[in-house]
Amino acid sequence: MNNLTPKKIVEELDKYIIGQGKAKKAVAIALRNRWRRQLLSDELRDEILPKNILMIGPTGVGKTEIARRLSRLAQAPFIKVEASKFTEVGYVGRDVESMIRDLMSLALTMVKTEHIEKIQEKAQGLAEEKILDLLLPPAKIPRKVSMAETSESVEDEKQNYNDTREKLRAQLRDGKLDNRYIDLEVREKVVPFGVISNIGMDELESNLKEMLGNFLPEKSKKKKVKITEALQLIQQEEANKLIDMDKVVKEAIERTEQNGIIFIDEIDKIASKGSSYGPDVSREGVQRDLLPIVEGSTVSTKHGPVKTDHILFIAAGAFTVSKPSDLIPELQGRFPIRAELDALGKNEFLRILKEPKNALIKQYIALIGTEGVKIKFAENSIEEIAVIAATVNEKTENIGARRLHTILEKLLEDISFDAPDIRERELAIDAKYVRKKLNDIIKDEDLSRYIL
């Protein structure tokens, strides 16, 4: 983070997301402020709370992608939740605190993976020894040596055993034993199935299953597996034994509390206009449930309590029907930074198709290329695709850059289907081909709505 200045953060985001400079600047400052906060004294550090961000803009303009790329840059635990799902079942739908539990589980997986990587070499060595024990069981304790016998014969036996073992080790490392099968004893926990089947009770069910599973003994069964698979299974088992889970949990809680990022999408769907009945009551209920979590509270998880005071919340919504001021004032106050994202037009689509590291044109060329077919897009064909995307967005629902996916899929449908059997190994796509494939659909507005 020391080298990740706000300018560099924006530069990194520019590699994948076109435009939206205001939003990028806001998230870059928010991320940098986290690093700045870590350098302060303990007393002052606890006083500085994250400045949560509210992104306002139509769908498909890059709101989610900005938040996701930001978390990757920071190597921070990140989850995306839809605010609308909390209103789906019953009065307030799914438990709002579940987002913190999900974030904690993700952080635990991240930290555990990092710890396992550190001891992978040691685990690999232990797995190798266990495989050799299975291939060549250790020599039995020699019978008592009689007066007539000398200890030399015992030493010779040991030496022969060690020589054979080393030969097997060399063959194992060279991959000469990879296709050989061995009998491996695999331990597995008996987990009760279907404790609760009610919707929205998945967190309680997983906790109950884990609790009941701890009371039940581990079941072991023999499996015939290839040596390569056996090595992986034993290595995984040994790695789990070597890591200190208490330390992992402690580190995961700290990472969740200090570095966690939660992206709350569709927050405009829970904005209400103060109605005293109907769905607005449910929406306001979700807002009031969200408030203490965004404000800062302690949530109980199966790994221990997690404080939400310093988790960064990024909320987003199109706000076409409602507006940010329709959110309850307390929640509005918890998202002090507003970033408005611009709608995308022809020029932005043109750049999205060509410029990013993961540009759509590059993706489709690579996909079809796996069949040995080389596609070449002429400059005028890319421009035509951008024009069509902008036109369809104007005529029908504006779904932003996602429209490019639907258009490219339709455009390359026949090539993608016939690719394994095409004799021509090089195909050129120009503006004429694009118009031929898509013009009829675009002219018929009903067909356009249905297909694109």
C-alpha positions in Angstrom: 0.0 0.0 0.0 3.0 2.3 0.6 3.5 2.6 -3.2 -0.2 2.5 -4.1 -0.8 6.2 -4.2 -4.3 7.5 -5.3 -2.9 8.3 -8.8 -1.5 4.8 -9.2 -4.8 3.3 -7.9 -6.7 5.2 -10.6 -4.1 4.1 -13.2 -4.7 0.5 -12.3 -8.4 0.9 -12.5 -8.0 2.6 -15.9 -6.6 -0.7 -17.2 -10.0 -2.4 -16.8 -12.6 0.3 -16.6 -13.2 3.1 -19.2 -14.0 6.6 -17.9 -15.8 7.3 -14.6 -13.0 9.4 -13.3 -15.0 10.9 -10.4 -15.9 7.4 -9.0 -12.3 6.2 -9.4 -11.0 9.2 -7.6 -13.4 8.7 -4.7 -12.5 5.1 -4.2 -8.8 5.7 -4.6 -8.9 8.3 -1.8 -10.9 6.0 0.4 -8.4 3.2 -0.1 -5.4 5.4 0.6 -7.0 6.8 3.7 -7.0 3.2 5.1 -3.3 3.1 4.8 -2.9 6.6 6.3 -5.0 5.5 9.3 -2.8 2.5 10.0 0.2 4.9 10.6 -1.6 6.9 13.3 -1.5 6.4 17.1 -3.9 3.8 18.5 -6.0 6.4 20.1 -6.5 8.5 17.0 -6.8 5.5 14.7 -10.0 4.2 16.4 -11.6 7.7 16.0 -11.2 7.8 12.3 -14.0 6.1 10.6 -14.1 5.1 6.8 -15.9 7.5 4.5 -18.5 5.3 2.9 -19.3 5.9 -0.8 -22.6 6.1 -2.6 -22.3 5.5 -6.4 -25.1 6.8 -8.5 -25.5 5.8 -12.1 -27.4 3.5 -14.5 -26.7 -0.2 -14.8 -23.7 -1.5 -16.7 -21.5 1.6 -16.3 -18.8 0.0 -14.1 -20.0 0.5 -10.5 -19.5 -3.2 -9.4 -16.3 -3.5 -11.4 -14.7 -0.5 -9.7 -15.4 -1.9 -6.3 -14.2 -5.4 -7.3 -11.0 -4.2 -8.8 -10.4 -2.0 -5.8 -10.6 -5.0 -3.4 -8.1 -6.9 -5.6 -5.6 -4.1 -5.5 -5.9 -3.9 -1.7 -5.9 -7.7 -1.4 -8.9 -7.2 0.9 -11.9 -9.4 1.7 -14.7 -8.3 -0.6 -18.3 -9.3 -1.0 -21.2 -8.0 -3.1 -24.8 -8.1 -1.9 -28.0 -7.0 -3.4 -30.0 -4.8 -1.0 -33.2 -6.0 -2.6 -32.7 -9.6 -1.5 -33.3 -8.5 2.1 -36.9 -7.7 1.3 -37.7 -10.9 -0.6 -38.9 -13.2 2.2 -41.3 -12.1 4.8 -41.0 -8.7 6.4 -37.2 -8.0 6.0 -36.1 -11.1 4.1 -32.7 -12.6 4.8 -30.8 -11.6 8.0 -28.9 -8.4 7.1 -26.0 -9.5 9.4 -25.4 -12.4 7.1 -23.2 -10.1 4.9 -20.7 -9.7 7.8 -20.7 -13.5 8.3 -20.1 -14.1 4.6 -17.3 -11.5 4.6 -15.7 -13.2 7.7 -15.9 -16.6 5.9 -14.2 -15.2 2.9 -11.4 -13.6 5.0 -10.9 -16.9 6.8 -10.4 -18.7 3.5 -8.0 -16.0 2.3 -5.8 -16.1 5.4 -5.9 -20.0 5.6 -4.8 -20.2 2.0 -1.9 -17.8 2.7 -0.8 -19.8 5.8 -1.0 -23.1 3.8 1.2 -21.7 1.0 3.9 -20.9 3.6 4.1 -24.5 4.9 3.4 -26.2 1.5 7.0 -27.4 1.2 6.9 -29.0 4.6 3.5 -30.6 4.0 4.8 -31.9 0.6 7.8 -33.6 2.4 5.5 -35.2 4.9 3.1 -36.4 2.2 6.0 -37.9 0.3 7.1 -39.9 3.4 3.6 -41.2 3.9 3.4 -42.4 0.3 6.7 -44.1 0.6 5.5 -45.8 3.8 2.5 -47.1 1.8 4.7 -48.3 -1.1 7.3 -49.8 1.1 6.1 -50.3 4.7 8.9 -49.7 7.3 10.9 -52.7 8.2 9.6 -54.7 11.2 11.5 -54.7 14.5 14.0 -57.4 14.0 13.8 -60.6 16.0 16.1 -61.0 18.9 19.6 -61.7 17.6 20.9 -65.0 18.8 24.4 -65.5 20.1 25.3 -67.2 16.8 24.2 -64.3 14.7 25.9 -60.9 14.4 24.4 -57.5 14.2 25.8 -57.2 10.7 22.9 -59.0 9.1 20.5 -56.6 10.8 22.5 -53.6 9.6 22.5 -55.0 6.0 18.7 -55.3 6.2 18.4 -51.7 7.2 20.7 -50.6 4.5 18.8 -52.5 1.8 15.5 -51.0 3.0 17.0 -47.5 2.9 18.4 -48.0 -0.6 15.1 -49.3 -1.9 13.2 -46.4 -0.3 15.6 -43.9 -1.9 15.1 -45.5 -5.3 11.4 -45.3 -4.9 11.7 -41.6 -3.8 13.6 -40.8 -7.0 11.0 -42.6 -9.1 8.2 -40.7 -7.3 9.8 -37.3 -7.9 10.5 -38.1 -11.5 6.8 -39.0 -12.0 7.5 -42.6 -12.9 4.9 -43.8 -10.3 2.2 -41.3 -11.2 -0.2 -43.8 -12.8 0.2 -46.5 -10.1 -2.7 -47.1 -7.8 -2.5 -47.4 -4.0 -5.0 -48.1 -1.2 -5.5 -44.9 0.8 -7.5 -44.5 4.0 -9.5 -41.4 3.7 -11.2 -39.8 6.8 -14.4 -38.0 6.4 -16.8 -36.3 8.8 -20.4 -37.6 9.0 -22.5 -34.5 8.5 -26.2 -34.7 9.2 -28.3 -33.9 6.1 -31.2 -31.5 5.9 -31.4 -30.2 9.5 -33.6 -27.3 8.5 -35.1 -26.8 5.1 -36.7 -23.3 5.6 -35.6 -20.5 3.2 -33.5 -17.9 4.9 -32.3 -20.3 7.6 -29.1 -21.3 5.8 -26.8 -19.7 8.4 -28.5 -21.5 11.3 -28.5 -24.8 9.4 -24.7 -24.6 8.6 -24.0 -23.8 12.3 -26.2 -26.7 13.5 -24.6 -29.1 11.0 -21.1 -28.1 12.2 -22.1 -28.5 15.9 -23.7 -31.9 15.3 -20.8 -33.0 13.1 -18.4 -32.4 16.0 -20.3 -34.9 18.2 -20.2 -37.6 15.5 -17.0 -39.7 15.0 -15.0 -39.4 11.9 -15.6 -42.2 9.4 -12.7 -43.7 7.5 -12.8 -45.7 4.4 -10.3 -47.1 1.9 -10.1 -45.7 -1.6 -8.0 -46.9 -4.5 -6.4 -43.8 -6.0 -3.6 -42.8 -8.3 -0.4 -41.8 -6.5 -0.7 -38.2 -7.9 -4.1 -37.8 -6.3 -3.0 -39.5 -3.1 -0.1 -37.0 -2.8 -2.5 -34.1 -3.1 -4.9 -35.6 -0.5 -2.2 -36.3 2.0 -0.5 -33.0 1.4 -3.8 -31.2 2.1 -4.4 -33.2 5.2 -0.8 -32.5 6.5 -1.1 -28.8 5.7 -4.3 -28.5 7.7 -2.6 -30.2 10.7 0.5 -27.9 10.5 -1.4 -24.5 10.5 -2.5 -22.9 13.7 -6.2 -22.4 13.2 -6.5 -20.1 16.3 -3.9 -17.8 14.7 -5.7 -18.0 11.3 -9.1 -17.1 12.9 -7.6 -14.1 14.8 -5.9 -12.8 11.7 -9.1 -13.3 9.6 -11.2 -11.3 12.2 -8.6 -8.5 12.1 -8.5 -8.4 8.3 -12.3 -8.4 8.1 -12.5 -5.5 10.6 -9.7 -3.4 9.2 -9.7 -4.2 5.5 -13.1 -5.6 4.6 -15.1 -4.0 1.7 -18.8 -4.6 1.3 -20.5 -3.5 -2.0 -24.3 -3.0 -1.5 -25.9 -3.0 -4.9 -29.4 -1.9 -5.8 -29.7 0.3 -2.7 -32.2 2.4 -4.6 -34.6 -0.6 -4.5 -34.9 -0.1 -0.7 -35.4 3.6 -0.9 -38.9 4.5 0.2 -41.0 7.7 0.0 -42.3 7.4 3.6 -45.5 5.4 3.0 -47.1 4.0 6.1 -48.2 0.7 4.4 -47.3 -1.6 1.6 -43.8 -2.5 0.3 -42.3 0.8 1.5 -42.6 -0.4 5.1 -40.5 -3.4 4.4 -37.9 -1.3 2.5 -37.6 1.1 5.4 -37.3 -1.9 7.7 -34.3 -3.1 5.7 -32.7 0.4 5.9 -33.1 0.5 9.7 -31.5 -3.0 9.9 -28.6 -1.9 7.7 -28.0 1.3 9.7 -26.4 -0.2 12.8 -24.1 -2.4 10.6 -22.9 0.6 8.5 -22.8 2.8 11.6 -20.6 0.4 13.5 -21.7 -2.6 15.6 -20.6 -6.0 16.7 -21.9 -9.0 14.8 -21.7 -12.5 16.2 -20.2 -15.1 13.8 -19.3 -18.7 14.4 -15.6 -17.7 14.5 -16.2 -14.9 17.1 -17.5 -11.4 17.3 -16.7 -9.0 14.4 -16.8 -5.2 14.7 -18.1 -3.3 11.6 -16.8 0.2 12.6 -13.9 0.2 10.1 -15.4 -1.9 7.2 -15.7 0.2 4.0 -19.2 0.2 2.6 -19.7 1.1 -1.1 -23.4 1.4 -2.0 -24.7 1.7 -5.5 -27.9 2.3 -7.3 -29.4 3.6 -10.6 -31.9 5.9 -8.7 -34.1 6.2 -11.8 -37.4 5.9 -9.9 -36.3 7.0 -6.4 -33.5 9.5 -5.4 -30.8 9.3 -2.7 -32.8 11.7 -0.5 -35.5 9.0 -0.3 -33.2 6.9 1.9 -33.7 7.5 5.6 -31.6 10.5 6.8 -29.5 8.4 9.2 -28.5 6.1 6.4 -27.8 9.0 4.0 -25.4 10.4 6.6 -23.4 7.2 6.7 -22.6 7.6 3.0 -21.0 11.0 2.9 -19.2 10.6 -0.4 -21.4 10.7 -3.5 -19.9 9.7 -6.9 -22.0 10.1 -10.0 -21.2 7.8 -12.9 -21.9 8.8 -16.5 -24.1 6.8 -18.9 -22.1 5.2 -21.7 -22.3 6.1 -25.4 -20.8 5.1 -28.7 -17.3 6.6 -27.9 -17.1 4.7 -24.5 -18.3 1.5 -26.2 -15.6 1.8 -28.8 -12.9 2.2 -26.1 -14.4 -0.7 -24.0 -14.1 -3.0 -27.0 -10.5 -2.3 -27.6 -8.6 -0.7 -24.7 -8.9 -2.6 -21.4 -6.6 -5.5 -20.5 -9.6 -7.8 -20.6 -11.2 -6.1 -23.7 -14.2 -8.0 -25.1 -12.7 -8.2 -28.6 -9.5 -9.8 -27.1 -11.7 -12.3 -25.2 -13.6 -13.4 -28.2 -10.5 -13.7 -30.4 -8.9 -15.9 -27.8 -12.0 -18.0 -27.3 -12.5 -18.8 -31.0 -8.7 -19.1 -31.3 -8.8 -22.3 -29.1 -10.5 -24.0 -32.1 -7.6 -23.0 -34.4 -9.6 -20.3 -36.1 -8.1 -16.8 -36.2 -10.6 -13.9 -36.2 -9.6 -10.4 -37.3 -11.9 -7.5 -36.6 -11.6 -4.6 -39.0 -11.6 -1.1 -37.4 -14.9 -0.2 -39.1 -16.5 -3.4 -37.7 -15.7 -2.4 -34.1 -17.1 1.0 -34.7 -20.3 -0.5 -36.2 -20.7 -2.7 -33.1 -20.3 0.4 -30.8 -23.0 2.3 -32.9 -25.4 -0.7 -32.7 -24.9 -1.0 -28.9 -25.7 2.7 -28.4 -28.7 2.5 -30.7 -30.2 -0.5 -29.0 -29.7 1.0 -25.6 -31.5 4.2 -26.7 -34.4 2.3 -28.3 -34.9 -0.3 -25.5 -33.7 -0.6 -21.9 -30.3 1.0 -21.3 -28.1 -1.8 -19.8 -24.8 0.0 -20.4 -21.8 -2.0 -21.4 -23.6 -5.3 -20.9 -25.3 -4.7 -24.2 -21.9 -5.3 -25.9 -22.0 -8.9 -24.6 -25.4 -9.6 -26.1 -24.4 -8.0 -29.5 -21.1 -9.9 -29.8 -22.7 -13.2 -28.8 -25.4 -12.7 -31.6 -22.8 -11.5 -34.1 -20.4 -14.5 -33.5 -23.1 -17.1 -33.0 -22.6 -18.9 -36.3 -18.8 -18.7 -36.2 -18.8 -20.0 -32.6 -21.1 -22.9 -33.5 -19.2 -23.9 -36.7 -15.7 -23.2 -35.4 -14.6 -26.9 -35.0 -15.6 -27.7 -38.6 -14.6 -24.5 -40.4 -12.0 -25.1 -43.1 -10.9 -21.5 -43.4 -8.5 -20.9 -40.5 -8.7 -17.1 -40.8 -11.9 -15.1 -40.8 -12.2 -11.3 -41.3 -15.1 -9.4 -39.8 -15.9 -6.0 -41.3 -18.7 -3.5 -41.0 -20.7 -5.2 -43.9 -20.7 -8.5 -42.0 -21.9 -6.8 -38.8 -24.7 -5.0 -40.6 -25.7 -8.2 -42.4 -26.0 -10.2 -39.1 -27.6 -7.5 -37.0 -29.5 -4.9 -39.1 -32.7 -6.9 -39.4 -32.9 -7.4 -35.7 -32.3 -3.7 -35.0 -34.9 -2.5 -37.5 -37.6 -4.6 -35.8 -37.9 -3.1 -32.3 -39.9 -6.0 -30.9 -37.3 -8.5 -32.1 -34.5 -6.2 -30.8 -36.1 -6.3 -27.3 -36.4 -10.0 -27.5 -32.9 -11.0 -28.9 -30.6 -8.1 -27.9 
